[in-house]
Amino acid sequence: MFAEERKSKILDILNKDGKVKVCELSQIYEVSEVTIRRDLQELEEAELIKRVYGGAVLNDNTKFEPTFSEKIDKFYDEKESVGKRAASMIVDGETIVLDAGTTTLNIARHITAKNITILTNSVDIAFELVKKQNMEVIVTGGTLRWETRALVGPVADSTFKNFKVDKAFIGVNGVCIINGLTTPNIIEASTKREMIKIARKIIVVCDHTKFNKVSFAKIVDLESIDTIITDNKLDDELIEKFEEKDVKVIKAK
């Protein structure tokens, strides 16, 4: 088993049980305790876990979820640059999914393409798009989460299952080479997976602070996405690591 695969499985155990022991992991994966400690050290350096005596626990903030209102003014310039770059990828006549979120809201504000159809689970994006012409807007319905102002749950999920689109723009709380895309809420993660399933091209949009972070609920692995658009503060060495996984990373100017 490769080291990256082993670390991914260690994170899966932590997400399930909340803690791991070095001695037990050594037996499970049939490697030395020195190797396991090195794995845990690398996971801690990536800010995914916290090492404790004899093992490790998840970071305390894996379930932390800032509200829409708390996020709207943070990294505003970065989110606007990402939104502009993402919007430029939408061409006339396309069908699009826009996930709820403060970064995707900036995409909606900068769309110039005509005769497009947009499917969204965001009341804020729907309100923004009312101001524009030459587009059809479909709102999913579902349970409205006050934290993110996203429509999620079975009603939203079943709506997405009725469509196929050209592109989906997805927001996340964490982007990690080892653990893929994550978000704090299980139900919201499920709705994001349904968006991803119906799109020909999957584009993740996030600012640089979301990289090497992991939240409680996994959305998908990296191999399920095509492109990540982020701001120009992301380190080039980290971009190379993602591109080794066949994920294109675009830095917005």
N, C-alpha and C positions, 0 to 999 in steps of 0.2 A: 504494500500500500504506500502510495506517495505521501509525502509530508502534508501537502495541501489538502488531500482527501481526508487524512487523519484529523487535521485541525478542524475541517468542516464537520466531521462526525462528533468531535469533542464539543463543538458549539451546539450541535443538535441535542446532545445529552444535557448540556447546561440549560438550553431553552426548555427542556422537559422537566429536569430535576432541580435546577437552580444551583447545583454544586457538583464538583467532581473531586476524586482523590487520585493522586499520582499513582499509588500502588495498584489501584483497580484499573486505571487506564493502561498501565504497563502490561497487566495480564490480558486485558481485552484485546489489545492490538499487538501483543507479543513483541514488544520492543522494550528497551531498557528504561528505567526511571529517569536516567539522564536525558534520553531522547524526549520523553514526555515533558520534562521540565523545560526543555528548550522550546517545545511546541507552545507551552503555556506562556513562556516569556515572550515569544513572538506575538501571541494573541493579546497579551497585555500591552505590548508596545503599540499595537494597532488600536488600543483603547476599547477592545471588545470584552475583556474580562478583567477581573481583579484577582491576583494570586493571594492565597492565604496559606497558613501553615498546613502542609500536607496535601494541598490541592488548589482549587480555584473556585470562584463564584462569578456569576454574571455581574457586570457593572450595574450599579444601583439605578442608572438612568435608562435602562432598556424599555421601561414602560412609560417614561416621561413623554408627555405630548403637549407641546405648546398650542395654545388656541389660535384660531384664525386671526383674531384681533391682535394677539401678541406677535404674530409673525408678519403682519402686513407691512410694518414699517422697518423691519430688520433686513439688512442687505438689499435695500430698495434698488440701488443702482445696478447691483449685480443681477437681480431678478429681472429688471427691465431689459438689460442687455441680452440675457438668455431668452426672454420673451420675444424680443425683436428677431433674434436669430432663428428661433423655432418657427415663428410666424412666416418668415421668408421661405421656409421649406414647404409651405402649403400653396398649392397651385390651383388654378381655375378648374372647377368641375370635380374636385376631390370630395371624398367622404372622410370625416375626421371624428375621432373621439378626443374630447378634452376632459381630463380628470379634474376633480375639484382641487383647489389649492391656490396659494398666493402667486406662485411662479406661473402656473397655467393661466391664471387670470391676466397676467401680463401678455401672454400669447394672444388671448382674445382681443385685447386692446390694440394690438398691432397687426391684426390680419388685414390684408389688402386684396386677397384672392376673391374672385367672383364666382357665383353659381356653385357654391359649396354647401354641403350638408354637414352640420355639426351635431353630434350626439354627446350630451354632457350630463353629469350627475351633480352639477354645481348650480345653485340658485344665483350666485353672484355672477358667474360667467353668462348664464342665460340673460340676466338683467343687462350686462354689458353689451351683449350681442344684439339686443333689441334696438340699439342705436345705429346698427349697421344695416345696409340693404344688400341685395344680391346673395342672400344665404338663407337656408332653411335650418331652424334650430329645433332639436328634439330633446326634451328633458325627460330623464328616466322615470322620475318618481322614486319612492322608497322612503326609508326612515331618515329623517334629517338629524345628523349629529351636530349639536351646538358647538362642539369643540372645533370642528373643521368646516362646518357648514356644508358638508357633503351628504348627498343622498346615497344611502347604502342599504345592504340587507337583501332579502329574497326578492322583493319587488324590483329593485334596481338590477340585481343579477339577472333576473328572468328577462328584463327588457333588453339588456346587452346581448343575450343569447339569440335574439331575433334578428340581429344585424351582422353584416360583414363590412368592414371599412378599409380604406387605403392606409391610414396612419392613425396611431394612437399616441398621444402625448401624456405621459404618466409622471406624477409627482411622487416623491418618496422621502422618508426621513433618514434612511441609511443606504449607502451604496458600498458594498464590500466585496472584494475579490473572492474571499472565502465563503461568505454567507449570502451573497447576492443582494437582492433588494428587500428592504424591511420597512415596517411601519408599526407604530405602537399598538394599533387596534386590530384584533382578529377579524372582525366583520368587515372593516374597511379593506384589509388585505385581500379578503375573498372577492370583494367587488372589483378591486384593481386587477385581480387575476382574470376575471371575466372580460374586462376591457382588453387585456393583452391577448386573450384567445381569439378575439374576433378581428384583429388587425393584421394586415399584411406586413406592415413595418412598425416596429415598436421603438419609440423615442422617449427616453427618460430625460426629464428636465429638473435640474437642481443646482443650487449654488455650491461652492467649493467646500463649505463646512459639512456637507452631508457625506463626504467620502471618508472611508475607513471608520464609519459609524455603523452600529447595528441596533435595531429596535426589537421589540418583543416578537412581533409576528412576521414571519417570512412571506414574501409575495411570490417571487420566482428566483431561480438561479440566473446568473449572468447570461448563460447561453440562450435564454428565452428572449433577449433583447438585441436590438441592432445598433443603436446609437445612444450616446449620452451627450446632452448639451449642457455645458456649465460655464461659469464666468472665467475671466483670464487670470485668476489668482491660483488656479490649480497647478501643482508642481508637475513639470514635464516628465520626471522620472515615474511618477504615479500613472500618468497617461500611458506610458510605454507598457506598464504592467497590465493595464486593462486591454490594450490593443493586442497583447500576446494572447488574450482570451477571445480574440476576434470581436471585440466590442470597440466600435469607433467612438472616439471622444472628440468633441468639437468645443473649442474655447471661444466663447462669444467675445467680440471686441468691445 
